[in-house]
């Protein structure tokens, strides 16, 4: 069963296409290199990660401006910085800068371990205390998730993309159980977040920006007190249902029609 694919954005005018390749795309990489270098320098004395996180927030806001997009946040009262596992659907490379630029508190991100080997981004992730997870190796995955639980218990919120990768179809995909595992082990809430517009802004498998508004719709935290490891599937399904509800409530799209 596969969802019907979301239509690609309309072709952009030739002048906008030229502006993208002359300005936006180079500025994206140069800005990432610049702030990545600042983060590495700050890591020499900033053992708490606060300054590095502030640099990442500035990077996210700058990248969002470069993309030509404006971001609005719905239900921002749920982004209060309380210790929780904040979870969002994953549609685009723009998701990460949008999240860093919009969340107004310090957090740690749980990311695929491959990202930690990338220049600048990977160096920042490593030196600022982010948490790698290897979803292709169950044994390594459990170990890294346990590290994430320790981060939660130390008083720092976590952010994660439960799909484990970007959605090809532009719709919320299947979720992994990792966020529910971390939340149950630490007995903290799951906070559902729907990202709307990032797939249109920078579609998967392309380097062309299509400037459109981005919406971050935040749902009410899902309490995990009293839940056990046996409830992971149920919690994961509830989390996905809530993110999907928020996504389709604020998107121009309808839920996908499944076909065999």
TORSE-576721 format. One line per 5 residues: number of its first residue (from 1); their letters; for each residue x, y, z of N, C-alpha, C, O, CB. Coordinates in steps of 0.1 Angstrom, whole numbers, always signed. Glycine has a CB too. Layout:
REM residues N
NUM = a = X Y Z X Y Z X Y Z X Y Z X Y Z; ...
REM end
This chain:
REM residues 260
1 = xxxxx = +8 -12 +0 +0 +0 +0 +9 +12 +0 +17 +14 +9 -10 +0 +12; +7 +21 -10 +15 +33 -11 +6 +45 -12 -4 +45 -19 +24 +32 -23; +9 +56 -6 +1 +69 -7 +4 +75 -21 +14 +74 -26 +5 +79 +4; -7 +82 -26 -5 +89 -38 +5 +101 -35 +5 +107 -25 -18 +94 -43; +13 +103 -45 +24 +113 -44 +18 +127 -44 +8 +130 -51 +34 +112 -54
6 = xxxxx = +24 +136 -36 +20 +150 -36 +26 +156 -48 +37 +154 -52 +25 +156 -23; +18 +165 -55 +24 +171 -67 +35 +180 -64 +36 +187 -54 +13 +179 -74; +45 +181 -73 +56 +190 -72 +52 +204 -73 +42 +207 -79 +67 +186 -82; +60 +213 -67 +57 +228 -69 +57 +231 -83 +64 +225 -91 +66 +236 -60; +50 +242 -87 +50 +247 -101 +64 +252 -104 +71 +257 -96 +39 +257 -103
11 = xxxxx = +68 +251 -117 +81 +256 -121 +82 +271 -118 +72 +278 -119 +83 +254 -136; +94 +275 -113 +96 +289 -109 +101 +296 -122 +107 +290 -131 +106 +290 -98; +98 +310 -122 +103 +318 -134 +118 +317 -135 +125 +314 -126 +98 +332 -132; +122 +319 -148 +137 +318 -151 +145 +327 -142 +156 +324 -137 +139 +321 -165; +140 +340 -139 +147 +349 -131 +149 +344 -117 +159 +346 -111 +141 +362 -131
16 = xxxxx = +138 +338 -111 +139 +333 -98 +148 +321 -97 +156 +319 -88 +125 +329 -93; +148 +312 -108 +157 +301 -109 +171 +305 -109 +180 +300 -102 +154 +293 -122; +174 +316 -116 +188 +321 -117 +192 +327 -103 +203 +325 -99 +189 +332 -127; +183 +334 -96 +186 +340 -83 +188 +328 -73 +197 +330 -65 +174 +348 -78; +181 +317 -75 +184 +306 -66 +198 +301 -67 +205 +299 -57 +174 +295 -69
21 = xxxxx = +203 +299 -79 +216 +293 -81 +227 +303 -79 +239 +299 -76 +217 +286 -95; +224 +316 -82 +235 +326 -80 +236 +330 -65 +247 +333 -60 +232 +338 -89; +224 +331 -58 +224 +336 -45 +220 +325 -34 +228 +322 -25 +215 +348 -44; +208 +320 -35 +203 +312 -24 +211 +300 -21 +215 +297 -10 +188 +308 -27; +213 +292 -31 +221 +279 -29 +235 +282 -24 +239 +276 -14 +221 +271 -42
26 = xxxxx = +243 +291 -30 +256 +293 -24 +255 +299 -10 +263 +296 -1 +264 +303 -33; +246 +308 -8 +244 +314 +5 +241 +304 +16 +245 +305 +27 +234 +325 +5; +233 +294 +12 +229 +283 +21 +242 +276 +26 +244 +274 +38 +220 +273 +14; +251 +272 +17 +263 +265 +21 +273 +274 +28 +279 +269 +37 +269 +258 +9; +275 +286 +23 +284 +295 +30 +280 +299 +44 +288 +299 +53 +286 +308 +21
31 = xxxxx = +267 +301 +46 +262 +304 +59 +264 +292 +68 +267 +294 +80 +247 +308 +58; +261 +280 +63 +263 +268 +72 +278 +267 +75 +281 +263 +87 +258 +256 +64; +287 +269 +66 +301 +268 +69 +305 +279 +79 +313 +276 +88 +309 +270 +56; +300 +291 +78 +303 +302 +87 +299 +299 +101 +307 +300 +111 +297 +315 +82; +286 +295 +103 +281 +293 +116 +286 +280 +122 +288 +279 +134 +266 +293 +116
36 = xxxxx = +289 +270 +113 +296 +258 +118 +309 +261 +124 +313 +255 +134 +297 +248 +107; +317 +270 +117 +330 +273 +122 +329 +281 +135 +337 +278 +144 +337 +282 +112; +319 +290 +136 +317 +297 +149 +314 +287 +160 +319 +288 +171 +306 +307 +148; +306 +277 +157 +302 +267 +167 +314 +259 +172 +316 +257 +184 +291 +258 +162; +323 +256 +162 +335 +248 +166 +344 +257 +175 +350 +252 +185 +343 +244 +154
41 = xxxxx = +345 +270 +172 +354 +278 +180 +348 +280 +194 +355 +279 +204 +355 +292 +173; +334 +281 +195 +328 +283 +208 +329 +270 +216 +330 +271 +228 +313 +286 +206; +330 +259 +209 +331 +246 +217 +344 +245 +224 +345 +236 +233 +330 +234 +207; +354 +253 +221 +367 +253 +228 +365 +256 +243 +373 +251 +251 +377 +262 +222; +356 +265 +246 +353 +269 +260 +339 +267 +265 +337 +266 +277 +357 +284 +262
46 = xxxxx = +330 +264 +256 +316 +263 +260 +313 +248 +262 +309 +241 +252 +306 +269 +249; +314 +243 +274 +312 +229 +277 +297 +226 +279 +293 +215 +279 +320 +225 +289; +289 +237 +282 +275 +235 +284 +267 +234 +271 +256 +228 +271 +269 +246 +292; +272 +238 +260 +265 +238 +247 +256 +250 +245 +250 +251 +235 +257 +226 +246; +255 +259 +255 +245 +270 +254 +249 +280 +242 +241 +283 +234 +245 +278 +267
51 = xxxxx = +262 +283 +242 +266 +293 +231 +265 +286 +218 +261 +292 +208 +280 +297 +234; +269 +273 +217 +267 +266 +204 +253 +265 +200 +250 +266 +188 +274 +252 +205; +244 +263 +209 +230 +262 +206 +225 +276 +201 +217 +277 +192 +221 +257 +218; +229 +287 +208 +225 +300 +203 +230 +303 +189 +223 +309 +181 +231 +311 +213; +242 +298 +186 +247 +299 +172 +239 +291 +162 +236 +296 +151 +262 +295 +171
56 = xxxxx = +235 +279 +166 +226 +271 +158 +213 +278 +156 +207 +277 +145 +224 +257 +164; +207 +284 +166 +195 +292 +164 +196 +303 +154 +188 +305 +146 +190 +297 +178; +207 +310 +155 +210 +321 +146 +212 +316 +132 +207 +322 +122 +222 +330 +150; +218 +305 +131 +220 +298 +118 +206 +295 +112 +204 +297 +100 +229 +285 +119; +198 +289 +120 +185 +285 +115 +177 +296 +110 +170 +296 +99 +177 +277 +125
61 = xxxxx = +177 +307 +117 +169 +319 +113 +175 +326 +101 +167 +330 +92 +169 +330 +125; +188 +326 +100 +195 +331 +88 +192 +323 +76 +188 +329 +65 +210 +333 +90; +193 +310 +77 +190 +301 +66 +175 +303 +61 +172 +303 +49 +193 +286 +69; +166 +304 +71 +152 +306 +67 +150 +319 +60 +142 +319 +50 +143 +306 +80; +157 +329 +64 +155 +342 +56 +161 +341 +42 +155 +346 +33 +163 +353 +64
66 = xxxxx = +172 +334 +41 +179 +332 +28 +169 +324 +19 +169 +327 +7 +192 +324 +30; +162 +315 +24 +153 +307 +16 +141 +315 +11 +134 +310 +2 +148 +295 +24; +139 +327 +16 +127 +335 +12 +114 +331 +19 +104 +336 +15 +126 +334 -2; +115 +323 +29 +103 +319 +36 +100 +327 +49 +110 +332 +55 +104 +304 +39; +88 +327 +53 +84 +332 +66 +78 +321 +74 +70 +313 +69 +74 +345 +65
71 = xxxxx = +81 +321 +87 +76 +310 +96 +66 +315 +106 +69 +326 +112 +88 +303 +103; +55 +309 +107 +46 +312 +118 +44 +299 +127 +45 +288 +122 +32 +316 +112; +42 +302 +140 +41 +291 +149 +27 +291 +156 +22 +302 +160 +52 +292 +161; +20 +280 +155 +7 +279 +161 +8 +271 +174 +15 +261 +175 -3 +272 +151; +0 +276 +184 +1 +269 +198 +15 +270 +204 +20 +260 +209 -4 +255 +197
76 = xxxxx = +21 +282 +203 +34 +283 +208 +35 +281 +223 +46 +280 +229 +40 +297 +205; +24 +281 +230 +24 +279 +245 +30 +265 +248 +34 +263 +260 +11 +281 +251; +29 +256 +239 +34 +242 +242 +49 +241 +239 +55 +231 +243 +27 +232 +233; +55 +252 +234 +70 +253 +232 +76 +261 +244 +82 +271 +242 +74 +259 +219; +74 +256 +256 +78 +263 +268 +91 +258 +274 +95 +263 +284 +67 +262 +279
81 = xxxxx = +98 +249 +267 +111 +245 +271 +111 +234 +282 +121 +230 +287 +118 +256 +276; +99 +229 +286 +98 +218 +296 +105 +206 +290 +106 +204 +278 +84 +215 +300; +110 +198 +299 +117 +186 +295 +108 +176 +289 +98 +171 +295 +125 +179 +307; +110 +173 +276 +101 +165 +268 +108 +160 +256 +119 +165 +253 +87 +172 +265; +102 +151 +248 +107 +147 +235 +98 +154 +225 +86 +150 +223 +107 +131 +234
86 = xxxxx = +104 +164 +218 +96 +171 +208 +98 +164 +194 +110 +162 +190 +102 +186 +207; +87 +161 +188 +87 +153 +176 +81 +160 +164 +70 +165 +166 +81 +139 +179; +87 +159 +152 +81 +166 +140 +82 +156 +128 +92 +148 +127 +87 +179 +138; +73 +158 +119 +74 +151 +106 +86 +157 +98 +90 +168 +101 +61 +152 +98; +92 +148 +89 +104 +152 +82 +102 +152 +67 +99 +142 +61 +116 +143 +86
91 = xxxxx = +103 +164 +61 +99 +166 +47 +110 +171 +38 +110 +169 +26 +87 +174 +46; +120 +178 +45 +130 +185 +37 +142 +188 +45 +142 +187 +57 +123 +199 +32; +153 +192 +38 +165 +196 +44 +163 +209 +52 +171 +213 +61 +177 +198 +34; +152 +216 +48 +149 +229 +55 +143 +227 +69 +142 +236 +77 +140 +237 +47; +139 +214 +72 +132 +212 +85 +141 +215 +97 +137 +221 +106 +128 +197 +86
96 = xxxxx = +154 +211 +96 +163 +213 +107 +166 +228 +110 +164 +232 +121 +176 +206 +104; +169 +236 +100 +171 +251 +103 +158 +257 +107 +158 +266 +116 +176 +258 +90; +147 +253 +102 +134 +259 +107 +132 +256 +121 +128 +265 +129 +122 +253 +98; +134 +243 +125 +132 +240 +139 +142 +247 +149 +138 +252 +159 +134 +224 +141; +155 +247 +145 +165 +254 +153 +161 +269 +154 +163 +275 +165 +179 +253 +147
101 = xxxxx = +156 +275 +144 +153 +289 +144 +141 +292 +152 +139 +304 +157 +152 +294 +130; +131 +283 +153 +118 +286 +158 +117 +282 +173 +110 +288 +180 +108 +279 +150; +123 +271 +177 +122 +266 +191 +130 +276 +200 +142 +277 +199 +126 +251 +193; +123 +282 +210 +129 +293 +217 +136 +288 +230 +137 +296 +240 +119 +303 +221; +142 +276 +230 +148 +271 +242 +160 +262 +237 +160 +257 +226 +138 +264 +251
106 = xxxxx = +169 +259 +247 +180 +250 +244 +175 +235 +244 +167 +232 +253 +191 +252 +254; +179 +228 +234 +175 +213 +234 +187 +206 +227 +196 +212 +222 +162 +211 +226; +186 +193 +227 +195 +184 +220 +187 +177 +209 +176 +173 +211 +202 +174 +229; +193 +175 +198 +187 +168 +187 +192 +154 +186 +204 +151 +187 +189 +176 +174; +183 +145 +183 +186 +131 +180 +186 +129 +165 +176 +131 +159 +176 +121 +187
111 = xxxxx = +198 +126 +159 +199 +126 +145 +206 +113 +140 +213 +106 +148 +207 +138 +140; +204 +110 +128 +210 +98 +122 +225 +99 +123 +231 +110 +121 +206 +96 +107; +232 +88 +126 +246 +89 +129 +254 +93 +117 +265 +98 +118 +251 +75 +134; +249 +91 +104 +256 +95 +92 +259 +110 +92 +269 +115 +87 +248 +91 +80; +249 +118 +98 +251 +132 +97 +263 +137 +105 +268 +148 +103 +238 +139 +103
116 = xxxxx = +267 +129 +115 +278 +133 +124 +292 +132 +116 +302 +137 +122 +279 +124 +136; +292 +126 +105 +304 +126 +97 +305 +137 +86 +316 +138 +80 +305 +112 +90; +295 +145 +85 +295 +156 +75 +303 +168 +80 +304 +171 +92 +281 +161 +72; +310 +175 +71 +318 +187 +76 +309 +197 +81 +297 +199 +77 +326 +193 +64; +313 +204 +91 +307 +216 +98 +294 +211 +105 +293 +212 +117 +303 +226 +88
121 = xxxxx = +284 +206 +98 +272 +202 +105 +275 +190 +115 +271 +191 +126 +261 +197 +95; +282 +180 +110 +286 +169 +118 +295 +173 +130 +293 +169 +141 +293 +158 +110; +304 +182 +127 +313 +187 +138 +305 +194 +148 +308 +193 +160 +324 +196 +132; +296 +203 +144 +287 +210 +154 +279 +200 +162 +278 +201 +174 +278 +220 +147; +273 +190 +155 +265 +180 +162 +273 +173 +173 +268 +171 +184 +259 +170 +152
126 = xxxxx = +286 +169 +169 +294 +162 +179 +298 +170 +191 +297 +167 +202 +306 +156 +172; +304 +182 +188 +309 +191 +198 +299 +197 +207 +302 +201 +218 +318 +201 +192; +286 +198 +202 +276 +205 +210 +267 +195 +218 +257 +198 +224 +267 +213 +201; +271 +182 +217 +265 +172 +226 +252 +166 +220 +243 +161 +228 +262 +178 +239; +250 +167 +207 +238 +161 +201 +239 +146 +202 +250 +140 +204 +236 +166 +187
131 = xxxxx = +228 +139 +199 +228 +124 +201 +226 +117 +188 +216 +118 +181 +216 +120 +211; +237 +109 +184 +235 +101 +172 +227 +88 +174 +228 +82 +185 +249 +98 +166; +220 +84 +164 +213 +71 +165 +215 +63 +152 +214 +69 +141 +198 +73 +168; +218 +51 +153 +220 +42 +142 +208 +33 +140 +207 +23 +147 +233 +33 +143; +199 +37 +131 +186 +30 +130 +188 +17 +122 +179 +9 +122 +176 +39 +124
136 = xxxxx = +199 +15 +115 +202 +3 +108 +208 -8 +116 +209 -19 +112 +211 +6 +96; +212 -5 +128 +218 -14 +137 +210 -14 +150 +212 -5 +159 +233 -11 +140; +202 -24 +153 +193 -24 +165 +201 -23 +178 +197 -16 +187 +185 -36 +165; +212 -30 +179 +220 -30 +191 +226 -16 +194 +225 -11 +205 +231 -40 +191; +231 -10 +183 +237 +4 +184 +226 +14 +187 +227 +24 +194 +245 +8 +172
141 = xxxxx = +214 +11 +181 +203 +20 +183 +198 +21 +197 +196 +32 +203 +191 +16 +174; +197 +9 +204 +193 +9 +218 +203 +16 +226 +199 +24 +236 +192 -6 +223; +216 +15 +224 +226 +22 +231 +225 +37 +230 +226 +44 +240 +240 +17 +227; +223 +41 +218 +222 +56 +216 +209 +61 +221 +209 +73 +226 +223 +59 +201; +198 +54 +221 +186 +58 +227 +187 +59 +242 +182 +68 +249 +174 +49 +223
146 = xxxxx = +195 +50 +248 +198 +51 +262 +205 +63 +266 +203 +69 +276 +205 +38 +267; +215 +67 +257 +222 +80 +259 +212 +92 +258 +214 +101 +266 +233 +81 +248; +202 +91 +249 +192 +101 +248 +184 +102 +261 +181 +113 +266 +183 +99 +236; +181 +91 +267 +173 +91 +280 +181 +97 +291 +176 +105 +299 +170 +76 +284; +194 +95 +291 +203 +102 +301 +202 +117 +299 +203 +125 +309 +217 +97 +300
151 = xxxxx = +202 +121 +287 +201 +136 +284 +188 +141 +289 +188 +152 +295 +202 +138 +269; +177 +134 +287 +164 +139 +293 +164 +139 +308 +160 +149 +314 +153 +129 +288; +170 +129 +314 +170 +129 +329 +180 +139 +334 +178 +143 +346 +175 +115 +333; +189 +144 +326 +198 +155 +331 +191 +169 +330 +196 +179 +335 +210 +156 +323; +179 +169 +324 +171 +182 +324 +171 +189 +311 +166 +200 +310 +176 +191 +334
156 = xxxxx = +175 +182 +300 +175 +189 +287 +165 +183 +278 +164 +170 +277 +189 +187 +280; +156 +191 +271 +147 +185 +262 +154 +179 +250 +165 +183 +247 +137 +196 +257; +147 +170 +243 +152 +164 +230 +143 +167 +219 +131 +169 +221 +154 +149 +232; +149 +168 +207 +141 +169 +195 +144 +158 +185 +156 +154 +184 +143 +183 +188; +134 +152 +178 +137 +141 +169 +127 +141 +158 +115 +145 +160 +137 +127 +177
161 = xxxxx = +131 +136 +146 +122 +133 +135 +119 +118 +136 +127 +109 +133 +129 +136 +121; +107 +114 +140 +104 +100 +143 +104 +91 +130 +105 +79 +131 +90 +99 +149; +103 +97 +118 +103 +89 +106 +117 +84 +103 +118 +74 +95 +98 +98 +94; +127 +90 +108 +141 +85 +106 +147 +90 +93 +158 +87 +90 +141 +70 +106; +139 +97 +85 +144 +103 +72 +133 +111 +66 +122 +111 +70 +149 +91 +63
166 = xxxxx = +136 +118 +55 +126 +126 +48 +116 +118 +40 +119 +107 +35 +133 +136 +39; +104 +123 +40 +93 +116 +33 +94 +119 +18 +94 +131 +14 +80 +120 +38; +95 +109 +9 +95 +111 -5 +82 +117 -10 +82 +125 -20 +98 +98 -12; +71 +113 -4 +58 +116 -10 +53 +130 -5 +43 +135 -10 +48 +106 -6; +60 +136 +5 +55 +149 +10 +44 +148 +21 +39 +158 +25 +51 +157 -1
171 = xxxxx = +41 +135 +25 +31 +133 +35 +38 +127 +47 +49 +120 +46 +20 +124 +30; +33 +128 +59 +39 +121 +71 +40 +106 +68 +30 +100 +64 +30 +123 +83; +51 +100 +71 +54 +86 +68 +53 +78 +81 +48 +83 +91 +68 +85 +62; +56 +65 +80 +56 +57 +92 +66 +62 +103 +77 +67 +99 +59 +42 +89; +63 +60 +115 +71 +65 +126 +78 +53 +133 +73 +42 +133 +63 +72 +137
176 = xxxxx = +91 +55 +137 +98 +46 +145 +94 +47 +160 +89 +58 +164 +114 +47 +143; +97 +37 +168 +94 +37 +182 +103 +45 +191 +101 +46 +203 +92 +23 +186; +114 +50 +185 +125 +56 +193 +120 +67 +202 +123 +67 +214 +135 +61 +185; +112 +77 +197 +107 +87 +206 +99 +82 +218 +100 +87 +229 +99 +97 +198; +90 +73 +215 +82 +67 +226 +91 +60 +236 +88 +61 +248 +71 +58 +220
181 = xxxxx = +101 +53 +231 +110 +46 +240 +117 +56 +249 +117 +53 +262 +121 +38 +232; +122 +67 +244 +129 +76 +252 +120 +83 +262 +123 +85 +274 +135 +87 +243; +108 +87 +257 +98 +93 +266 +94 +84 +278 +92 +89 +289 +86 +98 +258; +91 +72 +275 +86 +62 +285 +98 +60 +295 +95 +60 +307 +82 +49 +279; +110 +58 +290 +121 +55 +299 +124 +67 +308 +127 +65 +320 +133 +52 +291
186 = xxxxx = +122 +79 +303 +125 +91 +311 +112 +96 +318 +113 +105 +327 +131 +102 +302; +101 +91 +314 +88 +95 +320 +86 +110 +318 +82 +117 +327 +87 +92 +335; +87 +114 +305 +85 +128 +301 +75 +127 +289 +73 +117 +283 +98 +135 +297; +68 +139 +287 +58 +139 +276 +64 +138 +262 +76 +141 +260 +50 +151 +277; +56 +134 +252 +59 +136 +238 +52 +148 +233 +40 +150 +236 +55 +123 +230
191 = xxxxx = +58 +157 +226 +52 +169 +221 +51 +168 +206 +62 +169 +199 +60 +182 +225; +39 +167 +200 +38 +165 +185 +39 +179 +178 +33 +189 +183 +24 +159 +182; +47 +179 +168 +49 +191 +160 +47 +188 +145 +53 +179 +140 +63 +198 +162; +38 +195 +138 +36 +193 +124 +43 +205 +116 +40 +217 +119 +21 +193 +120; +52 +201 +107 +59 +211 +98 +51 +211 +85 +49 +201 +79 +74 +207 +96
196 = xxxxx = +46 +223 +81 +38 +224 +69 +45 +234 +60 +47 +246 +64 +23 +228 +72; +48 +230 +48 +54 +240 +38 +68 +238 +35 +73 +243 +25 +52 +253 +43; +76 +230 +43 +90 +228 +41 +92 +219 +29 +102 +221 +22 +97 +222 +53; +83 +210 +26 +84 +201 +14 +83 +210 +1 +90 +208 -8 +74 +190 +14; +74 +219 +2 +73 +228 -10 +84 +238 -11 +88 +242 -22 +59 +236 -9
201 = xxxxx = +90 +242 +1 +101 +252 +1 +113 +246 -5 +120 +253 -13 +103 +256 +15; +117 +234 -1 +129 +228 -6 +126 +213 -8 +129 +205 +1 +142 +230 +3; +120 +209 -20 +116 +195 -22 +128 +186 -21 +139 +189 -23 +109 +194 -35; +125 +173 -17 +135 +163 -16 +141 +161 -30 +134 +162 -40 +129 +150 -10; +154 +158 -30 +162 +155 -42 +163 +167 -51 +164 +165 -64 +155 +143 -49
206 = xxxxx = +163 +179 -46 +165 +191 -54 +172 +201 -46 +172 +201 -33 +151 +196 -59; +178 +211 -52 +185 +222 -46 +178 +235 -49 +184 +246 -47 +200 +222 -49; +166 +234 -54 +159 +246 -58 +149 +251 -47 +141 +243 -42 +151 +244 -71; +150 +263 -43 +141 +269 -32 +129 +274 -39 +130 +282 -49 +148 +279 -24; +117 +271 -34 +105 +277 -39 +99 +285 -27 +92 +279 -19 +94 +265 -43
211 = xxxxx = +102 +298 -26 +98 +305 -14 +83 +305 -11 +75 +310 -19 +102 +320 -15; +79 +298 +0 +65 +297 +4 +65 +298 +19 +75 +296 +26 +59 +283 +0; +54 +302 +25 +53 +303 +40 +54 +289 +46 +50 +279 +40 +39 +310 +44; +60 +289 +58 +61 +276 +66 +53 +278 +79 +54 +288 +85 +76 +273 +69; +45 +268 +82 +38 +268 +95 +43 +257 +104 +45 +245 +99 +23 +266 +92
216 = xxxxx = +45 +260 +116 +48 +250 +127 +36 +249 +136 +33 +258 +144 +61 +254 +135; +29 +238 +135 +17 +236 +143 +20 +226 +155 +24 +215 +152 +5 +230 +135; +19 +231 +167 +23 +223 +179 +10 +218 +185 +1 +225 +188 +31 +232 +189; +11 +205 +189 +0 +199 +196 +2 +198 +211 +12 +200 +216 -3 +185 +190; -9 +194 +218 -8 +193 +232 +1 +181 +236 +0 +171 +229 -23 +191 +238
221 = xxxxx = +9 +183 +246 +18 +172 +250 +11 +159 +253 +0 +160 +259 +27 +176 +262; +17 +148 +250 +11 +135 +253 +18 +129 +265 +30 +127 +264 +13 +125 +240; +11 +128 +276 +17 +123 +288 +21 +109 +287 +13 +101 +281 +7 +125 +300; +32 +105 +293 +37 +91 +292 +38 +85 +306 +42 +73 +308 +50 +89 +285; +34 +92 +316 +34 +87 +330 +26 +74 +331 +14 +74 +327 +29 +98 +340
226 = xxxxx = +32 +64 +336 +25 +51 +338 +26 +42 +326 +22 +30 +327 +10 +54 +341; +30 +47 +315 +32 +38 +303 +45 +29 +305 +54 +33 +312 +33 +46 +290; +45 +18 +298 +56 +9 +299 +61 +6 +285 +55 +10 +275 +53 -4 +307; +71 -3 +284 +77 -7 +271 +66 -14 +262 +67 -14 +250 +89 -15 +272; +57 -20 +269 +46 -27 +261 +37 -17 +254 +30 -21 +245 +38 -35 +270
231 = xxxxx = +37 -4 +257 +28 +6 +252 +35 +14 +240 +29 +23 +236 +24 +15 +262; +47 +10 +236 +54 +18 +226 +47 +19 +213 +46 +30 +208 +68 +12 +224; +41 +8 +208 +34 +9 +195 +22 +18 +197 +19 +26 +188 +30 -5 +191; +15 +17 +208 +3 +25 +210 +6 +40 +211 -1 +48 +205 -5 +21 +223; +17 +43 +218 +21 +57 +219 +26 +63 +206 +23 +74 +202 +32 +59 +230
236 = xxxxx = +33 +54 +198 +38 +59 +185 +27 +61 +176 +27 +71 +168 +48 +48 +179; +17 +53 +176 +5 +55 +167 -2 +67 +171 -7 +75 +162 -4 +43 +168; -3 +70 +184 -10 +82 +188 -2 +94 +184 -8 +104 +180 -12 +82 +204; +11 +94 +185 +19 +105 +181 +18 +108 +166 +16 +119 +162 +34 +103 +185; +19 +98 +158 +17 +99 +144 +3 +105 +140 +2 +113 +131 +20 +86 +137
241 = xxxxx = -7 +99 +147 -20 +104 +144 -22 +119 +147 -28 +126 +139 -31 +96 +152; -16 +123 +158 -17 +137 +162 -10 +146 +152 -14 +157 +148 -13 +140 +176; +3 +142 +148 +10 +150 +139 +3 +151 +125 +3 +161 +119 +25 +145 +138; -2 +140 +121 -9 +139 +108 -22 +148 +109 -25 +155 +99 -13 +125 +105; -29 +148 +120 -41 +156 +122 -37 +171 +120 -44 +178 +113 -48 +153 +135
246 = xxxxx = -27 +175 +127 -22 +189 +127 -18 +192 +112 -20 +203 +108 -11 +191 +137; -11 +183 +106 -5 +186 +93 -17 +188 +83 -17 +198 +75 +3 +174 +88; -26 +179 +82 -37 +181 +73 -47 +192 +76 -54 +197 +68 -44 +168 +71; -48 +195 +89 -56 +206 +94 -52 +219 +88 -60 +228 +85 -57 +206 +109; -38 +221 +87 -33 +234 +84 -26 +234 +70 -20 +244 +66 -22 +238 +94
251 = xxxxx = -27 +223 +63 -22 +222 +49 -33 +223 +39 -44 +220 +42 -14 +208 +48; -29 +226 +27 -39 +226 +16 -42 +212 +11 -50 +210 +2 -34 +235 +4; -34 +202 +16 -36 +188 +11 -46 +180 +19 -50 +184 +30 -22 +181 +13; -51 +170 +12 -60 +160 +19 -52 +148 +22 -41 +146 +16 -72 +156 +9; -56 +140 +32 -49 +128 +35 -47 +120 +23 -56 +119 +15 -56 +120 +47
256 = xxxxx = -36 +112 +21 -34 +105 +9 -43 +93 +7 -48 +87 +17 -20 +100 +9; -47 +91 -5 -55 +79 -9 -46 +67 -11 -37 +68 -19 -63 +82 -22; -48 +57 -3 -40 +45 -4 -44 +36 -16 -56 +34 -18 -40 +37 +9; -34 +32 -23 -37 +23 -34 -28 +10 -33 -17 +11 -28 -34 +30 -48; -32 -1 -39 -25 -13 -38 -15 -14 -50 -8 -24 -51 -34 -25 -38
REM end
